Amino acid sequence: MSKACRMHLSMVVLAALALVGAACADPPEPQTSPPEQAEQPAASGPRNGGRLVMAVERDAGDLRPTAGPWDSTALQVGRAVFDRLADYSDTYQLEPALAESFTPNADFTEWAITLRADLVFHDGTPLDAEALRANLEAQRTSPAAEALLRPVRAVFVTGPRTVNVRLRAPWSTFPHVLTTQVGFVASPASLMAADGGARPVGSGPFRVRSRDSDGSFVLGKSPTYWRDGLPRLDEIDVRVLPEGAARVRAVEEGKVDVALVDDPVLLALASARAAERRTQVLADLEGEAPKLTVVLNAGRMPFSDFSARQALGYATDRAEIVGDGDRGFVKWARGPVVDTSLWYNDPPVLPHSLPATETELERFIDRYGTSLTFEVLVPDDPVIRRFTTRWGQQLRDAGIRARFRVVPLTEVRQAVAVGGFDAAVLPLFGSWHPDLWYPQLHLSELTPVGAPGPNLARLGSPAIDGSFDSARATSELARQVDAYRAIQNDVVTGAAYLFLVRLPQGLVAGRDVRDLTQRTTPQGSPGLGMEQGTVSLTQVWLDREPRDTE
């Protein structure tokens, strides 16, 4: 596969747009693709104004960038309220956004971040170097970023628009962190305010006008937005509709313009009805997305034993986990990166083999005089439960005894963080850049069972550490690719992470919603269309006359 094809972000746009990325090589696993639909009628040209109604699954929660990790709902709202320091083009080239530049010293142990001129927050205060320093300092102790920013030694202001970040060791890929939640910049006053999470203050295209107790938002166009002529919309009405089918139905009935949908069955059904219901379905099928991952606790029995981990690998048939109703929207995962990624290198995934499973189970019994039994924690999410049920049946067919316990996602994450589990199913490894795996895989973040830490499987190796350190010490892409591919191999062969499928992330929208995945970065490049199931609303517009309700 060519580098250009690997770097291309394929976006499936059904019933409205042609299938993009067909020139890329077909994935190795047998999959059927959703059918192409008729192209969307030619647009009359970008219009300004109007109100877009968006349906999301849940309350976005605390929307301060320094709060806990955002889910897709929080990220979607956050992308409207905040801008971030760095952005990606549609070929994953890192570009400054709020920042004007990122400048390292000779050995990558210090980075100067210079902001664009004349930036202001929605509350009228300047987004200057002191505001950026306050945000980065707060991120260093935040639940989402503390481990990731552990290498930061100090953050200090060196000019009206420039902040220097001093590091404990070389970190050539540091600016990629600024595309994540770390890079979203909030008014320092709102970070400390009692209602700062409910009514966040950023510098993005939209500001919060109101927020209801059920989590619904009204976002209005920011009059001080720094990008000329943007945003195009006047208002965004964010409504909470917990049931996925209800969100899809609301779009099809014209009550909602856009709905976030992460259920492949619903996406498939919506695509089949798209021409009739005059809707469009957009799903990022070839870009990086979270993988449904079985995390095995190598810090205690039974999965401190390699044969126990191997037994589960041989018992797993990923292709069979993808059901008929999912085809075209779900692909099985070979490892921590998608197989169209620049970093992908076809890792040595164990083949499905019941005889090999039996051999590993016998080895376990010979060592310990008991059969392999364990508990699996499963989040109470319908999509995750559906895939986990299929995987559980495979374990039973292979003679593996496991008890599955369904609990809230937060409870699963808490148990895994302190090592209080045998196995757990979680969406993981959704970041495009492998450097962001560092806290999860590096031995420096390994904590004993009972102590919280980001190394969830409680397993690492000097080889993985060396590869990370090698990648961070150079700006040469070829050396970084080699290092990340070596990490990918070591993660797969360590067998503490069992990758099942890529979780689908998509949108269902009315046909008159334009440029959901077509945008331009502040640098003028075509921007990445969809990230973690969310889109930028900065350049979205409505190809219709304003409704009376608008």
C-alpha angles and dihedrals in degrees: 000000000000122000090242091055092047091050094048117107107221114208119190109215111182129194090001110044135028119258107274124213099030089141091069118097115267115260115259095243117078108257135158115226124224110260119261115249133207114292118258114262115263113278122241090229132275113314126200122223137028136107123270119205115209126188120210133181102241148358108295091227121200106006099190107120087229093059125094121304112301120237121215093277093053092043092051093052091039092056089057097048099038137041120210133224097244136028140188128239118222088269092052094254109156113239135177114254115168084006120075093204147350114216124184129199119241097279099033094247092121133037128194114210113197118192127216115262125265099013117162136184123236089260090060097252118130122262093220137144094283091053090049092049090052091052095048092047090051091049090055089069099031123119092239100046112022095101093039092054096043091112091062110105099179144348118209139166117247100171143358091281103017132089125181121213113203116202135203092226139008113295111175094170096051096119090064088069087063091067088065131071087289090068097055108101123209132188104273090229091057091052088063099035119108090234095036093113094048096044105027121192118212139146097251130124094273134041129205113263097171143347125200129213091253091061097259117143138201110205121190131201112271112238091203099051110144099220110084116243094008145156102034098199122076097208144007121207110200113197129187114230108165098193115078095211090053091053092051092046091050090057093046091051092049095245093114130033101206134015129189109228128182100170113101093204091055091046090051093048092046091051091051090054096038099103093047095044094041094236137130129224120207123188131168099227101162102031125090113286135163115283120222097241134187107217113204118202104234089178094078142018137321094024097040079079113085094212090058091054092044092051091060091048093054092045093056121094105187096184090057092050088066103084128211091252091055099051115128092021101055129052126179120250125239095186145325095312132054115254093244091058125116087235098051119116107166098261120217099266114183112251120238105265127158093191090053089048090053091050093053092047090052090051090053092051091047091054100044107019092234137086123256111268128160147148126253120206112215126189116239093246119126096223095047091045091051094055093040091053090056091048091047090056089054090054091051091049088053093051096252116144114217133158115216117209119190115211136153115290092244090057091051091051092048093050093048093047092061097035094249096142145067099217133350136187115225140156104250143156097041097143119104096216115066092212087078089067090067099101092046097051109025120102090225088071095047112122129181121256108282096033119093118246143146095242091093099181092044091227134114142141141218087244092060091045091050092050092051092047091048092052092048093050096060140051092204107116095207092057091046091051091052091049095048092046089053090051090050091054093047092050093051095045091046086065095206090115116052110194115208114168141340107255113236120242121185153136135237113206143169115264093244093062106101137198096011090150100017111088143139124233120230086258090058099253125128103269130227105274104213132016122187090339094308134106136205111256094195096100101024115123139179120243095210143075114273113273122235089249090057 
